[in-house]
Amino acid sequence: MRKPTERRVEILLAEDNLPYLEILQRRLRAVSFPYSLSVVSDGEAALAFLRQHAPYRAVPTPGLILLDVHLPQKSGWEVLAWLRATPALATIPVVMLTGALSSFDKQERARLQPTRCVVKPITVEEYQDLIKTLEEVVC
Protein backbone atom coordinates (compact mmCIF):
# COMPACT_ATOMS: atom_id res chain seq x y z
CA MET A 1 0.00 0.00 0.00
CA ARG A 2 1.31 3.41 -0.94
CA LYS A 3 1.92 6.02 1.70
CA PRO A 4 -0.68 8.82 1.60
CA THR A 5 0.53 12.07 0.14
CA GLU A 6 1.50 14.73 2.65
CA ARG A 7 1.10 17.59 0.19
CA ARG A 8 -2.15 19.50 0.22
CA VAL A 9 -4.30 18.51 -2.74
CA GLU A 10 -6.43 21.18 -4.34
CA ILE A 11 -9.75 19.56 -5.28
CA LEU A 12 -12.28 21.08 -7.65
CA LEU A 13 -15.75 19.59 -7.22
CA ALA A 14 -18.29 20.38 -9.95
CA GLU A 15 -21.73 19.27 -8.74
CA ASP A 16 -25.17 20.85 -9.11
CA ASN A 17 -27.19 18.59 -6.78
CA LEU A 18 -27.11 20.42 -3.44
CA PRO A 19 -28.16 17.50 -1.17
CA TYR A 20 -25.59 15.20 -2.81
CA LEU A 21 -22.97 17.95 -2.61
CA GLU A 22 -23.51 18.39 1.13
CA ILE A 23 -23.20 14.65 1.78
CA LEU A 24 -20.11 14.36 -0.40
CA GLN A 25 -18.43 17.28 1.35
CA ARG A 26 -18.97 15.56 4.71
CA ARG A 27 -17.72 12.21 3.40
CA LEU A 28 -14.58 13.78 1.95
CA ARG A 29 -13.39 14.46 5.48
CA ALA A 30 -12.46 10.77 5.63
CA VAL A 31 -9.70 10.98 3.02
CA SER A 32 -6.21 10.32 4.32
CA PHE A 33 -4.58 13.30 2.63
CA PRO A 34 -4.82 17.05 3.35
CA TYR A 35 -6.92 18.94 0.85
CA SER A 36 -8.61 22.21 0.00
CA LEU A 37 -11.98 22.04 -1.70
CA SER A 38 -13.43 24.45 -4.24
CA VAL A 39 -16.99 23.89 -5.45
CA VAL A 40 -18.76 25.03 -8.61
CA SER A 41 -22.31 24.14 -9.65
CA ASP A 42 -22.21 24.10 -13.46
CA GLY A 43 -19.94 23.37 -16.39
CA GLU A 44 -19.41 27.02 -17.35
CA ALA A 45 -18.25 27.81 -13.80
CA ALA A 46 -15.92 24.80 -13.91
CA LEU A 47 -14.36 26.12 -17.12
CA ALA A 48 -14.09 29.64 -15.67
CA PHE A 49 -12.36 28.18 -12.60
CA LEU A 50 -9.93 26.15 -14.70
CA ARG A 51 -9.20 29.12 -16.97
CA GLN A 52 -8.87 31.34 -13.88
CA HIS A 53 -11.40 33.79 -15.26
CA ALA A 54 -13.40 36.09 -12.98
CA PRO A 55 -14.46 35.42 -10.28
CA TYR A 56 -11.78 32.71 -10.04
CA ARG A 57 -8.65 34.73 -10.73
CA ALA A 58 -5.57 33.44 -8.94
CA VAL A 59 -7.20 30.23 -7.72
CA PRO A 60 -4.78 27.31 -7.47
CA THR A 61 -4.75 24.74 -10.23
CA PRO A 62 -6.54 21.65 -8.96
CA GLY A 63 -4.61 18.46 -8.33
CA LEU A 64 -7.86 16.48 -8.57
CA ILE A 65 -11.20 17.19 -10.21
CA LEU A 66 -14.48 15.53 -9.26
CA LEU A 67 -16.80 16.20 -12.17
CA ASP A 68 -20.51 15.44 -12.36
CA VAL A 69 -21.42 14.10 -15.80
CA HIS A 70 -24.77 15.91 -15.93
CA LEU A 71 -23.91 19.52 -15.13
CA PRO A 72 -26.02 22.43 -16.36
CA GLN A 73 -24.72 24.75 -19.11
CA LYS A 74 -21.79 22.49 -20.09
CA SER A 75 -21.78 18.79 -19.31
CA GLY A 76 -18.99 17.14 -17.39
CA TRP A 77 -17.94 15.47 -20.64
CA GLU A 78 -17.64 18.87 -22.35
CA VAL A 79 -15.51 20.15 -19.48
CA LEU A 80 -13.33 17.03 -19.65
CA ALA A 81 -12.94 17.40 -23.44
CA TRP A 82 -11.70 20.97 -22.93
CA LEU A 83 -9.32 19.78 -20.19
CA ARG A 84 -7.85 17.04 -22.36
CA ALA A 85 -7.32 19.57 -25.19
CA THR A 86 -5.49 22.01 -22.88
CA PRO A 87 -1.88 20.85 -22.55
CA ALA A 88 -1.18 22.61 -19.25
CA LEU A 89 -4.18 20.90 -17.60
CA ALA A 90 -4.56 17.67 -19.57
CA THR A 91 -2.89 15.47 -16.97
CA ILE A 92 -4.99 16.52 -13.97
CA PRO A 93 -6.70 13.42 -12.56
CA VAL A 94 -10.45 13.57 -13.19
CA VAL A 95 -13.01 11.38 -11.47
CA MET A 96 -16.33 11.51 -13.29
CA LEU A 97 -19.45 11.12 -11.14
CA THR A 98 -22.68 9.86 -12.67
CA GLY A 99 -26.08 8.61 -11.52
CA ALA A 100 -25.82 5.65 -13.90
CA LEU A 101 -23.49 4.76 -16.72
CA SER A 102 -25.32 5.13 -20.02
CA SER A 103 -24.04 3.90 -23.37
CA PHE A 104 -23.17 7.55 -24.19
CA ASP A 105 -21.16 7.78 -20.94
CA LYS A 106 -19.30 4.61 -21.90
CA GLN A 107 -18.46 6.08 -25.33
CA GLU A 108 -17.28 9.36 -23.81
CA ARG A 109 -15.29 7.48 -21.19
CA ALA A 110 -13.47 5.58 -23.93
CA ARG A 111 -12.90 8.75 -25.96
CA LEU A 112 -11.85 11.15 -23.18
CA GLN A 113 -10.16 8.76 -20.73
CA PRO A 114 -11.11 10.14 -17.31
CA THR A 115 -8.93 8.80 -14.53
CA ARG A 116 -11.98 7.04 -13.10
CA CYS A 117 -15.71 7.00 -13.73
CA VAL A 118 -17.83 6.30 -10.64
CA VAL A 119 -21.55 5.82 -10.13
CA LYS A 120 -22.56 8.29 -7.42
CA PRO A 121 -22.57 6.59 -4.05
CA ILE A 122 -25.72 6.10 -2.03
CA THR A 123 -24.76 3.77 0.80
CA VAL A 124 -22.07 4.25 3.42
CA GLU A 125 -20.08 1.42 1.83
CA GLU A 126 -20.27 3.08 -1.58
CA TYR A 127 -18.97 6.36 -0.11
CA GLN A 128 -16.12 4.41 1.51
CA ASP A 129 -15.33 2.93 -1.91
CA LEU A 130 -15.30 6.43 -3.43
CA ILE A 131 -12.90 7.64 -0.72
CA LYS A 132 -10.60 4.67 -1.45
CA THR A 133 -10.75 5.51 -5.15
CA LEU A 134 -9.77 9.13 -4.49
CA GLU A 135 -6.89 8.02 -2.28
CA GLU A 136 -5.67 5.66 -5.02
CA VAL A 137 -5.80 8.46 -7.57
CA VAL A 138 -3.99 10.99 -5.38
CA CYS A 139 -1.46 8.86 -3.50
C-alpha positions as CSV (number, residue, x, y, z in Angstrom):
1,M,0.0,0.0,0.0
2,R,1.3,3.4,-0.9
3,K,1.9,6.0,1.7
4,P,-0.7,8.8,1.6
5,T,0.5,12.1,0.1
6,E,1.5,14.7,2.6
7,R,1.1,17.6,0.2
8,R,-2.2,19.5,0.2
9,V,-4.3,18.5,-2.7
10,E,-6.4,21.2,-4.3
11,I,-9.8,19.6,-5.3
12,L,-12.3,21.1,-7.7
13,L,-15.7,19.6,-7.2
14,A,-18.3,20.4,-9.9
15,E,-21.7,19.3,-8.7
16,D,-25.2,20.8,-9.1
17,N,-27.2,18.6,-6.8
18,L,-27.1,20.4,-3.4
19,P,-28.2,17.5,-1.2
20,Y,-25.6,15.2,-2.8
21,L,-23.0,18.0,-2.6
22,E,-23.5,18.4,1.1
23,I,-23.2,14.7,1.8
24,L,-20.1,14.4,-0.4
25,Q,-18.4,17.3,1.3
26,R,-19.0,15.6,4.7
27,R,-17.7,12.2,3.4
28,L,-14.6,13.8,1.9
29,R,-13.4,14.5,5.5
30,A,-12.5,10.8,5.6
31,V,-9.7,11.0,3.0
32,S,-6.2,10.3,4.3
33,F,-4.6,13.3,2.6
34,P,-4.8,17.0,3.4
35,Y,-6.9,18.9,0.9
36,S,-8.6,22.2,0.0
37,L,-12.0,22.0,-1.7
38,S,-13.4,24.5,-4.2
39,V,-17.0,23.9,-5.5
40,V,-18.8,25.0,-8.6
41,S,-22.3,24.1,-9.7
42,D,-22.2,24.1,-13.5
43,G,-19.9,23.4,-16.4
44,E,-19.4,27.0,-17.3
45,A,-18.3,27.8,-13.8
46,A,-15.9,24.8,-13.9
47,L,-14.4,26.1,-17.1
48,A,-14.1,29.6,-15.7
49,F,-12.4,28.2,-12.6
50,L,-9.9,26.1,-14.7
51,R,-9.2,29.1,-17.0
52,Q,-8.9,31.3,-13.9
53,H,-11.4,33.8,-15.3
54,A,-13.4,36.1,-13.0
55,P,-14.5,35.4,-10.3
56,Y,-11.8,32.7,-10.0
57,R,-8.7,34.7,-10.7
58,A,-5.6,33.4,-8.9
59,V,-7.2,30.2,-7.7
60,P,-4.8,27.3,-7.5
61,T,-4.7,24.7,-10.2
62,P,-6.5,21.6,-9.0
63,G,-4.6,18.5,-8.3
64,L,-7.9,16.5,-8.6
65,I,-11.2,17.2,-10.2
66,L,-14.5,15.5,-9.3
67,L,-16.8,16.2,-12.2
68,D,-20.5,15.4,-12.4
69,V,-21.4,14.1,-15.8
70,H,-24.8,15.9,-15.9
71,L,-23.9,19.5,-15.1
72,P,-26.0,22.4,-16.4
73,Q,-24.7,24.8,-19.1
74,K,-21.8,22.5,-20.1
75,S,-21.8,18.8,-19.3
76,G,-19.0,17.1,-17.4
77,W,-17.9,15.5,-20.6
78,E,-17.6,18.9,-22.4
79,V,-15.5,20.1,-19.5
80,L,-13.3,17.0,-19.7
81,A,-12.9,17.4,-23.4
82,W,-11.7,21.0,-22.9
83,L,-9.3,19.8,-20.2
84,R,-7.9,17.0,-22.4
85,A,-7.3,19.6,-25.2
86,T,-5.5,22.0,-22.9
87,P,-1.9,20.8,-22.6
88,A,-1.2,22.6,-19.2
89,L,-4.2,20.9,-17.6
90,A,-4.6,17.7,-19.6
91,T,-2.9,15.5,-17.0
92,I,-5.0,16.5,-14.0
93,P,-6.7,13.4,-12.6
94,V,-10.4,13.6,-13.2
95,V,-13.0,11.4,-11.5
96,M,-16.3,11.5,-13.3
97,L,-19.4,11.1,-11.1
98,T,-22.7,9.9,-12.7
99,G,-26.1,8.6,-11.5
100,A,-25.8,5.6,-13.9
101,L,-23.5,4.8,-16.7
102,S,-25.3,5.1,-20.0
103,S,-24.0,3.9,-23.4
104,F,-23.2,7.5,-24.2
105,D,-21.2,7.8,-20.9
106,K,-19.3,4.6,-21.9
107,Q,-18.5,6.1,-25.3
108,E,-17.3,9.4,-23.8
109,R,-15.3,7.5,-21.2
110,A,-13.5,5.6,-23.9
111,R,-12.9,8.7,-26.0
112,L,-11.9,11.2,-23.2
113,Q,-10.2,8.8,-20.7
114,P,-11.1,10.1,-17.3
115,T,-8.9,8.8,-14.5
116,R,-12.0,7.0,-13.1
117,C,-15.7,7.0,-13.7
118,V,-17.8,6.3,-10.6
119,V,-21.5,5.8,-10.1
120,K,-22.6,8.3,-7.4
121,P,-22.6,6.6,-4.1
122,I,-25.7,6.1,-2.0
123,T,-24.8,3.8,0.8
124,V,-22.1,4.3,3.4
125,E,-20.1,1.4,1.8
126,E,-20.3,3.1,-1.6
127,Y,-19.0,6.4,-0.1
128,Q,-16.1,4.4,1.5
129,D,-15.3,2.9,-1.9
130,L,-15.3,6.4,-3.4
131,I,-12.9,7.6,-0.7
132,K,-10.6,4.7,-1.5
133,T,-10.8,5.5,-5.2
134,L,-9.8,9.1,-4.5
135,E,-6.9,8.0,-2.3
136,E,-5.7,5.7,-5.0
137,V,-5.8,8.5,-7.6
138,V,-4.0,11.0,-5.4
139,C,-1.5,8.9,-3.5
